[in-house]
Amino acid sequence: MARLIDQFERLPGIGPRTAQRLALHLLRQPEDQIRAFADALLAARSQVGQCQTCFHLSAEPLCDICRDGKRCDQLLCVVADSRDLLALERTREYKGRYHVLGGLISPMDGIGPDMLQIPSLIQRVDRDGISEVILALTPSVEGDTTSLYLARLLKPFTQVSRIAYGLPVGSELEYADEVTLTRALEGRRAMQ
């Protein structure tokens, strides 16, 4: 039981209590369900790789998004990882293509530009004649560093923009921090 709890605790966002709940839940399941769960994990690990074009997770050489002929080929959204891509896809608003960097520049963690999918991004923008690159990177020191670095590299080839940051829907102004309020003001748009 302790080994199972320890394995769950290694997952991101899972603390000791949640790990214990998950372990106890699994132990109450029929053996065939536990085998199906284990098989699904092993199959995902062995069959899921990266799309050859955008580097999103895919079991095929090209992901569903890259194979979709209805997408706008001139618009490219750059994200740090597949979780960010999936979050943007849930909005059903973005109709262009993606490029997954595989992380953010973080010298403190030993992650430099050469460890990310940046050269392939530059080649892709130049080769495919992309008219706009949208940087959808986390508003953090690492995200800002990566955005500034990419903007400098991409501006000779195309228009570069960054998604706006601000207040979440339903939040109270008085509880927002200064950086969030500043970005909300900077990202303002005209009323229509």
C-alpha positions as CSV (number, residue, x, y, z in Angstrom):
1,M,0.0,0.0,0.0
2,A,2.8,2.4,0.9
3,R,4.5,1.8,-2.5
4,L,1.2,2.5,-4.4
5,I,0.7,5.8,-2.4
6,D,4.3,6.8,-3.1
7,Q,3.8,6.3,-6.8
8,F,0.6,8.5,-6.8
9,E,2.4,11.2,-4.8
10,R,5.0,11.5,-7.7
11,L,2.3,12.7,-10.0
12,P,2.0,16.5,-10.3
13,G,-0.6,18.1,-8.1
14,I,-1.1,15.0,-6.0
15,G,-0.4,15.3,-2.3
16,P,-0.3,12.6,0.4
17,R,-4.0,12.6,1.2
18,T,-5.1,12.5,-2.5
19,A,-2.6,9.8,-3.2
20,Q,-4.0,7.8,-0.3
21,R,-7.6,8.2,-1.5
22,L,-6.6,7.1,-5.1
23,A,-4.8,4.1,-3.8
24,L,-7.7,3.0,-1.6
25,H,-10.1,3.6,-4.5
26,L,-8.0,1.4,-6.8
27,L,-7.8,-1.4,-4.2
28,R,-11.6,-1.5,-4.1
29,Q,-11.9,-2.0,-7.8
30,P,-12.3,-5.4,-9.5
31,E,-9.0,-6.9,-10.8
32,D,-10.0,-6.6,-14.5
33,Q,-10.5,-2.8,-14.1
34,I,-7.1,-2.5,-12.4
35,R,-5.5,-4.5,-15.3
36,A,-7.3,-2.3,-17.9
37,F,-6.0,0.8,-16.1
38,A,-2.4,-0.6,-16.0
39,D,-2.7,-1.6,-19.7
40,A,-3.9,1.9,-20.7
41,L,-0.9,3.4,-18.9
42,L,1.6,1.1,-20.6
43,A,-0.1,1.5,-24.0
44,A,0.0,5.3,-23.7
45,R,3.6,5.3,-22.7
46,S,4.6,3.1,-25.7
47,Q,2.3,4.4,-28.4
48,V,2.1,8.2,-27.8
49,G,4.9,10.3,-29.2
50,Q,5.2,13.7,-30.7
51,C,3.7,15.1,-33.9
52,Q,6.5,15.6,-36.5
53,T,5.2,19.1,-37.3
54,C,4.0,20.8,-34.1
55,F,5.4,18.5,-31.4
56,H,2.0,18.0,-29.7
57,L,1.3,14.6,-28.3
58,S,0.2,12.1,-30.9
59,A,0.0,8.4,-31.6
60,E,0.4,9.2,-35.4
61,P,3.2,10.9,-37.3
62,L,0.9,14.0,-37.5
63,C,-1.5,15.0,-34.8
64,D,-5.2,15.6,-35.4
65,I,-4.7,19.4,-35.5
66,C,-2.0,19.2,-38.1
67,R,-4.1,16.9,-40.3
68,D,-7.1,19.2,-40.1
69,G,-7.4,20.9,-43.5
70,K,-9.9,23.5,-42.1
71,R,-7.2,25.1,-39.9
72,C,-5.7,28.5,-40.9
73,D,-2.2,27.7,-42.1
74,Q,-1.0,31.4,-41.8
75,L,-1.6,31.6,-38.0
76,L,0.7,29.9,-35.6
77,C,0.2,29.8,-31.8
78,V,3.3,28.9,-29.7
79,V,2.8,27.1,-26.4
80,A,5.1,25.7,-23.8
81,D,3.6,22.2,-23.7
82,S,0.6,20.1,-24.7
83,R,-1.4,21.1,-21.6
84,D,-1.4,24.7,-22.8
85,L,-2.5,23.6,-26.3
86,L,-5.4,21.6,-24.9
87,A,-6.5,24.5,-22.7
88,L,-6.6,26.8,-25.8
89,E,-8.5,24.1,-27.8
90,R,-11.1,24.0,-25.1
91,T,-12.1,27.6,-25.9
92,R,-13.0,26.5,-29.5
93,E,-12.0,30.0,-30.6
94,Y,-8.5,29.5,-32.1
95,K,-8.6,28.1,-35.6
96,G,-4.9,28.2,-36.5
97,R,-1.9,25.9,-36.1
98,Y,0.3,25.3,-33.0
99,H,3.9,24.8,-32.2
100,V,4.8,23.2,-28.8
101,L,8.2,24.3,-27.5
102,G,8.5,21.5,-24.9
103,G,9.1,23.9,-22.0
104,L,10.4,27.4,-21.3
105,I,13.8,28.9,-21.1
106,S,14.9,28.6,-17.5
107,P,18.6,29.1,-16.8
108,M,18.0,28.4,-13.1
109,D,16.8,24.9,-14.1
110,G,19.5,24.4,-16.7
111,I,17.0,24.8,-19.7
112,G,18.5,26.8,-22.5
113,P,17.0,27.7,-25.9
114,D,18.9,24.8,-27.5
115,M,16.9,22.3,-25.4
116,L,13.5,23.5,-26.8
117,Q,11.9,23.2,-30.2
118,I,13.0,26.7,-31.2
119,P,15.1,26.0,-34.3
120,S,12.2,24.0,-35.8
121,L,9.9,26.9,-35.0
122,I,12.1,29.4,-36.9
123,Q,12.4,27.0,-39.8
124,R,8.7,26.4,-39.9
125,V,7.8,30.1,-39.8
126,D,10.3,30.9,-42.6
127,R,9.4,27.8,-44.7
128,D,5.6,28.0,-44.4
129,G,5.2,31.8,-44.8
130,I,3.4,32.2,-41.5
131,S,1.8,35.7,-41.3
132,E,1.4,35.9,-37.5
133,V,2.9,34.0,-34.5
134,I,0.9,34.3,-31.3
135,L,3.0,33.7,-28.2
136,A,0.8,32.0,-25.6
137,L,3.3,31.4,-22.9
138,T,2.8,31.6,-19.1
139,P,3.1,35.0,-17.5
140,S,6.2,34.2,-15.4
141,V,9.8,35.1,-15.5
142,E,10.5,32.0,-17.6
143,G,7.5,32.7,-19.9
144,D,8.5,36.4,-20.3
145,T,12.1,35.5,-21.0
146,T,11.1,32.9,-23.6
147,S,8.6,35.3,-25.2
148,L,11.2,38.1,-25.5
149,Y,13.8,35.7,-27.0
150,L,11.3,34.3,-29.5
151,A,10.0,37.7,-30.5
152,R,13.5,38.9,-31.3
153,L,14.2,35.8,-33.4
154,L,10.8,35.9,-35.2
155,K,10.3,39.5,-36.0
156,P,12.4,39.5,-39.2
157,F,10.1,36.8,-40.6
158,T,6.6,37.6,-39.4
159,Q,4.3,39.6,-37.2
160,V,4.6,38.5,-33.5
161,S,1.9,39.0,-30.9
162,R,1.3,37.8,-27.3
163,I,-1.9,36.9,-25.7
164,A,-3.3,39.4,-23.2
165,Y,-3.1,38.8,-19.5
166,G,-5.4,40.2,-16.9
167,L,-8.2,39.4,-14.4
168,P,-10.0,36.1,-14.4
169,V,-13.8,36.3,-14.9
170,G,-15.6,36.6,-11.6
171,S,-12.7,37.9,-9.6
172,E,-12.7,41.1,-7.5
173,L,-10.5,44.0,-8.4
174,E,-9.5,44.6,-4.8
175,Y,-7.9,41.2,-4.5
176,A,-5.8,41.3,-7.7
177,D,-2.1,41.9,-7.4
178,E,-0.3,44.9,-9.0
179,V,1.2,42.9,-11.8
180,T,-2.1,41.4,-12.8
181,L,-3.8,44.8,-12.7
182,T,-1.0,46.3,-14.8
183,R,-1.3,43.6,-17.4
184,A,-5.1,43.9,-17.5
185,L,-4.7,47.7,-18.2
186,E,-2.1,47.1,-20.9
187,G,-4.2,44.5,-22.6
188,R,-7.4,46.6,-22.6
189,R,-9.5,46.7,-25.8
190,A,-12.1,49.2,-27.1
191,M,-15.7,48.5,-26.2
192,Q,-17.8,47.3,-29.2
